Amino acid sequence: MRFYFATSPAFPRALRLRLAAVCAAATNLPLLVWLGGSVATDGVAPGPFVALTLASLMGTAIALFGSGAVLAGLPWRRNGAPR
């Protein structure tokens, strides 16, 4: 719960949206680091950029699907708040 409250100002209020934001940020971080390094050194090569972008998007989809499956087993109230 400490992580939940610590990220309150930075992420959406709903738990599912917060988890989606964390998953998207975590799976796309390597792409952003690679992109920054490529720009700083010699420029962005289109082939690796497309491959890494597709891999990041697939990783994001897998993480969101997995976290959604985990959250599906939790009891929820009608307004979306956990019981």
N, C-alpha and C positions, 0 to 999 in steps of 0.2 A: 504494500500500500504506500510505502514511502516513495517509490518510483512514480506511482500514480499521482500523488499529490505534488511531487517535485516537478512533474511535467505539465501541471495544470495551466500555467500561463502560455506555454509554447504550443500545445496541441488542443484539438477540439475537446469538448466536455464529455461527449458520449464515449463509452469504453471501446466500442467497435471502431469508431472513427479514429480514436487515439491509437489503437492497435494497428489500424491500417496505415496511419501516418508513420508510426515507428517502423513497420515492416518496409514501407516504401523508402524511407530514408536510409535504413540499414542496408538494403539490397542494392541501392543505387550509389552508395558511398564509394565503392571501388571504381565505378565508372567515372565519377566526378574527380577522384584522385588521379586516375589515368589521364583524363582529359586535361586536367591542370598541368600535369607533368609533360604531356605532349605539346601543349601550347608553349610551355616555358622552354622546351628544348629545341624542337625542330618543326613543329607544326603537326596537325592532326592528319593521320592517314585514314582515308575514308573506309577502307576494308575492315581494319580492326575496330574502328569506331562503330560501324554497323553491327559487327559481330558482338561486341561488348554491350551495345545498347539492347540488342535482342536477348542476350543472355540475362541482362539485368531485368528486363521486363518479364521474362519467364520466371526468374527467381522471385520477383515481386508477386506474380500471380500464384506461384506455389506457396509462398509464405502467407499470403492472404487467404488462400483456400484452406491451408492447414490451420491457421488461427481461427478461421470461421468454423471449421469442424470441431475444434476444441471448445469454442464458445457455445456451440450448438447444444452441448450437453449441460450447460448451466441453466438453472431456473431463472426466468425473466418475468418481470411484471409487464403489464400492458403498456406502460409508458417507456419501456426499454431499460429501466433501472434494474440492477440485480437485486434479488430478494435478500 
